Structures are given as C-alpha cells and as structure tokens.
Amino acid sequence: MAPEKSKSSTTSQTHSGDWLFTLPITSCGLRLDDEVVRVAVGLRLGAPLCEPHSCVCGSLVTAEGSHGLSCGLGPGRTSRHASLNDLIFRSLARAGYSSTKEPVGLLRTDGKRPDGLTLIPWRAGRSLVWDVTVTDTLANSYLLITSRTAGAAAGMAVDRKAAKYTLLATVHHFVPLAFETMGPVCSAGLAFISSFGKNLSTVSSDARETSYLFQRLALTIQRFNAVAFRGTFNTLDPGDE
C-alpha cells in the first residue's frame, strides 16, 4: 500500500501535475510524444508499463517500471540536469538577471561548483547562487517517507545541499532547486520560481508567466522519466554478443 499512498500524496501537491495543463504546442516544444505520455500517466496511476524484466544493471524491473528512475546506470541524468538548469538560466535572463553557469572560482564545501550565479544582486545586495537536483519519489530509500509526506524526498535533498553551501551562503543568496520525479518541488524552489515568475510577467505583461515556467519544468522531468524508463531495457541482440 505504501507505493499507492506515495503516489496519492505526491500527485496532490501544488504544481506536481502542471504538465497535464500544458497546451501541446509543438513549435514551442510543449508537446509530449505518445510514449512519454504513456509512461507519465502509468507512473502517476501505478499502472503496468512493461513486462517484468532484468535491467541493464542486473536488478529486477517490475511491471510498474519505476526502477529506471533511480537506477545507478540509468541514462539521461546528466541531460535532465542540464535541461532543467538551462531553463532556469534562460528564464532568469528573460527576467533581467544576467547569470553564468557553473561559475569558475566559486566552490561548494565538496569542491564542486554551483549550477549558476547571477551577475547582479538578487536580494539584500547579494547575488543569487542556485543548484538543481532531482530525486526519485518512488526509490526504495525514500518510499517510506514519501508515502506519508508529499515532497519529503525533495526536502531531504535540500538538507544535503544546504550542508554543502554553508560557506557560500554567507556571502551569496543560496536557493536549492530540488525536484522529484513524480512532480513535487521543494518549498524553497516553489518560492523562488514564483518570485521571478512575477518578474517575467512584468517584462512580458503576461500574468501567466509563472504557470508557464512551472509547466516547462514539469514537462522536462516527464520527458526524462521516459528516457530513464526506456534505459532499463537491454536492446542488445544475443546474436551480437
């Protein structure tokens, strides 16, 4: 019952299903192909997506097909991260905040660079530093808490990010952007996106800019969920070995 509870609480969270309300405009990159929709709806409802089989990593993939979302050998993670980060980067630019990705010379406590830095102050005279991450709502390590609380996995990801940004956060305004594969966004991310969505509306005179941004982010996650799902299939013909 835990997985079903997880889906129920998760899909009820604000913005977790924004991809469902997106107008499928191909020229704007807003149309999901049939396979992406099938995977997205199947994961949301807990419906069978495939025959049970062995993943390329050797683990069993059940009929629900969610294993690929957290598979250590799963494809698409780097591309998903880059796509989400690029969407944030371009949206900030449209809102009037020139930024740079992975700024040189700016390091977290683990020696890695943040995903982006605004070149002008964001708040209280401090530039914004942001970091994007995506966690799997249905992963075994999260299922116990996500079955009870929507967005719990994203909240845990925020705590891990905060620990890595303790030094940078003293001189910059740090915002963690933690998403889950089933849709939830961390509270800090929700506030941040809503905030500069208003700036976008000021620039474009369209009050729906915040909604459009949430929809694009949700679409990106659903596309890469499908990539992760397909990555569990070993397409190598035995005769090729």
C-alpha positions in Angstrom: 0.0 0.0 0.0 2.9 2.4 0.6 3.6 3.0 -3.1 0.0 3.9 -3.7 0.0 6.2 -0.8 3.1 7.8 -2.1 1.5 8.5 -5.5 -1.7 9.8 -3.9 0.0 12.3 -1.6 2.6 13.3 -4.2 0.2 14.0 -7.0 -1.9 16.2 -4.8 0.9 18.6 -4.1 0.8 22.0 -5.8 2.4 22.0 -9.2 3.1 18.3 -9.2 0.8 17.8 -12.2 1.4 21.0 -14.1 2.5 19.1 -17.2 -1.2 17.9 -17.5 -2.3 21.5 -18.1 0.3 22.4 -20.7 -1.0 23.3 -24.2 0.6 20.8 -26.6 2.2 23.3 -28.9 4.9 21.6 -31.0 6.6 24.7 -32.2 7.1 25.8 -28.6 8.5 22.4 -27.5 5.4 21.8 -25.4 4.2 18.6 -27.0 4.9 15.2 -25.3 5.1 12.2 -27.6 2.8 9.3 -27.0 5.4 7.2 -25.2 6.3 9.9 -22.8 2.6 10.4 -22.0 2.1 6.7 -21.5 5.0 6.5 -19.1 4.0 9.6 -17.3 0.3 8.5 -16.8 1.4 5.0 -15.9 3.7 6.1 -13.2 1.1 8.6 -11.9 -1.6 5.9 -11.7 0.6 2.9 -10.8 -0.5 1.1 -13.9 1.6 -1.6 -15.5 4.1 -0.2 -18.0 6.0 -3.2 -19.1 6.6 -6.9 -18.6 8.9 -7.7 -15.6 12.5 -7.9 -16.8 16.1 -7.5 -15.8 17.5 -4.0 -16.0 20.9 -3.5 -17.7 22.2 -3.1 -14.1 21.0 -6.6 -13.2 18.1 -5.5 -11.0 14.6 -6.7 -11.5 12.2 -4.2 -13.1 8.6 -4.8 -12.0 5.6 -4.2 -14.2 5.3 -0.6 -12.8 8.6 0.2 -14.4 9.8 2.7 -11.8 13.2 1.2 -11.3 14.8 3.2 -14.1 14.1 6.5 -12.3 16.7 5.7 -9.6 18.9 3.1 -11.5 22.6 3.9 -10.9 23.3 3.0 -14.6 20.2 4.8 -15.9 20.6 7.2 -18.8 19.5 10.8 -19.0 20.5 12.1 -15.6 23.2 14.5 -16.9 21.0 15.6 -19.8 18.0 16.1 -17.4 20.1 18.2 -15.0 21.5 20.3 -17.9 18.0 20.9 -19.4 16.5 22.0 -16.1 19.4 24.2 -15.3 19.3 25.8 -18.8 15.6 26.5 -18.4 16.3 28.3 -15.1 19.2 30.2 -16.6 17.3 31.4 -19.6 14.3 32.3 -17.5 16.5 34.5 -15.2 17.9 36.2 -18.3 14.4 37.0 -19.6 13.6 38.4 -16.1 16.6 40.7 -16.3 19.1 38.8 -14.2 22.2 38.1 -16.2 23.8 34.9 -15.0 26.6 32.5 -15.6 26.5 28.7 -15.3 29.0 26.8 -13.1 30.9 30.0 -12.2 34.7 29.5 -12.1 36.3 30.0 -8.8 33.1 29.5 -6.8 33.2 26.2 -5.0 31.0 24.3 -2.5 32.4 22.6 0.6 32.8 19.4 -1.5 34.9 21.2 -4.1 32.2 21.3 -6.8 30.8 24.4 -8.5 27.2 25.6 -8.1 24.9 25.4 -11.1 24.6 29.1 -11.5 25.3 32.6 -10.2 23.5 35.9 -11.1 26.0 38.6 -12.0 23.8 41.3 -10.4 22.3 41.3 -6.9 19.2 39.2 -6.3 18.3 40.2 -2.7 19.8 42.3 0.0 22.8 43.2 -2.1 23.7 39.5 -2.6 23.9 37.7 -5.9 21.9 34.5 -6.3 23.6 31.1 -6.3 21.4 28.1 -7.3 21.7 24.4 -7.5 19.4 21.9 -9.3 18.8 18.3 -8.2 16.2 15.7 -8.9 15.3 12.8 -6.6 13.2 9.7 -7.3 9.9 9.8 -5.3 9.5 6.0 -5.7 13.0 4.9 -4.8 13.1 2.4 -2.0 15.2 4.7 0.1 12.5 7.4 0.0 9.3 5.4 -0.2 8.7 5.2 3.5 8.7 9.0 3.9 7.2 10.0 0.5 4.3 7.6 1.2 3.4 9.8 4.1 4.5 13.3 3.1 4.4 14.8 -0.4 7.8 16.4 -1.3 9.7 14.7 1.6 12.4 13.4 -0.8 12.9 16.9 -2.2 13.1 18.2 1.4 15.9 15.7 2.2 17.8 16.8 -0.9 17.6 20.4 0.2 19.1 19.5 3.6 22.0 17.8 1.8 22.5 20.8 -0.5 22.4 23.2 2.4 25.2 21.4 4.1 27.4 21.8 1.0 26.7 25.5 0.7 27.3 26.6 4.3 30.2 28.8 3.3 28.8 30.2 0.0 25.5 31.0 1.8 27.3 33.5 4.0 28.1 35.8 1.1 25.5 34.8 -1.5 21.8 34.2 -1.5 21.6 30.4 -2.0 18.5 28.7 -3.4 18.3 24.9 -3.7 16.0 23.7 -6.5 15.1 20.2 -5.6 12.5 18.4 -7.8 11.1 14.9 -7.5 10.4 12.5 -10.4 6.7 12.4 -9.5 6.4 16.2 -9.6 6.8 17.8 -6.2 9.2 20.8 -5.8 10.9 21.8 -2.6 9.4 24.8 -0.7 12.4 27.0 -1.4 12.1 26.2 -5.1 8.4 27.0 -5.2 9.0 30.4 -3.6 11.9 31.1 -5.9 10.2 30.2 -9.1 7.1 32.1 -8.1 9.2 35.1 -7.2 11.0 35.6 -10.5 7.9 34.4 -12.4 6.4 37.7 -11.3 9.4 39.5 -12.8 8.8 37.6 -16.1 5.2 38.8 -16.0 6.4 42.4 -15.5 8.7 42.1 -18.6 6.2 40.3 -20.9 2.9 41.8 -19.4 1.6 38.2 -19.3 0.3 37.3 -15.8 0.6 33.6 -16.7 4.4 33.5 -16.9 4.8 31.7 -13.6 2.4 29.0 -14.7 4.2 28.6 -18.0 7.6 28.2 -16.2 6.2 25.5 -13.8 4.7 23.7 -16.8 8.0 23.7 -18.7 9.9 22.4 -15.7 7.3 19.6 -15.2 7.4 18.7 -18.9 11.2 18.4 -18.8 11.0 16.0 -15.9 8.4 13.8 -17.5 10.4 13.6 -20.7 13.4 12.3 -18.9 11.4 9.9 -16.8 10.5 8.2 -20.1 14.2 8.2 -21.0 15.1 6.6 -17.7 12.3 4.0 -18.1 13.5 3.0 -21.6 17.0 2.7 -20.3 16.1 -0.4 -18.3 15.7 -2.4 -21.5 18.7 -4.3 -22.8 18.4 -3.8 -26.6 21.5 -5.8 -27.4 20.6 -8.8 -29.6 22.0 -12.0 -28.2 23.4 -12.8 -31.6 25.5 -9.7 -31.4 27.4 -10.9 -28.4 
